[in-house]
């Protein structure tokens, strides 16, 4: 599967990948969590966090697209039930109806 190899300040590479549906979120937010980087991914029923920490000015992050069958072990796995997914789906439908995006 395709994934991302991410290296922070020359440290050991972290390989982010998930079966079926995967994404990587690299965010540096402003405000209370300013300078924080979170490496996340997931599929329909699980969310994975591989790294979550503070960044400083001048830090170096290297990202490479890789083919992998063995991603890094996440530091956090959150399971989601199908009931939770269905509840989110129903809430989204209500919101989209209010916005006139669906009937």
Buried (B, 14 or more C-beta within 10 A) or exposed (E): EEBBBBBBEEEEBBBBBBEEEBEBEBEEEEEEEEEBBBBBBBBEBBBBBBBEEEBEEEEEEEEEEBEBEEBBEBEEEEEBEEEEEEEEEEEEEEEEEEEEEEE
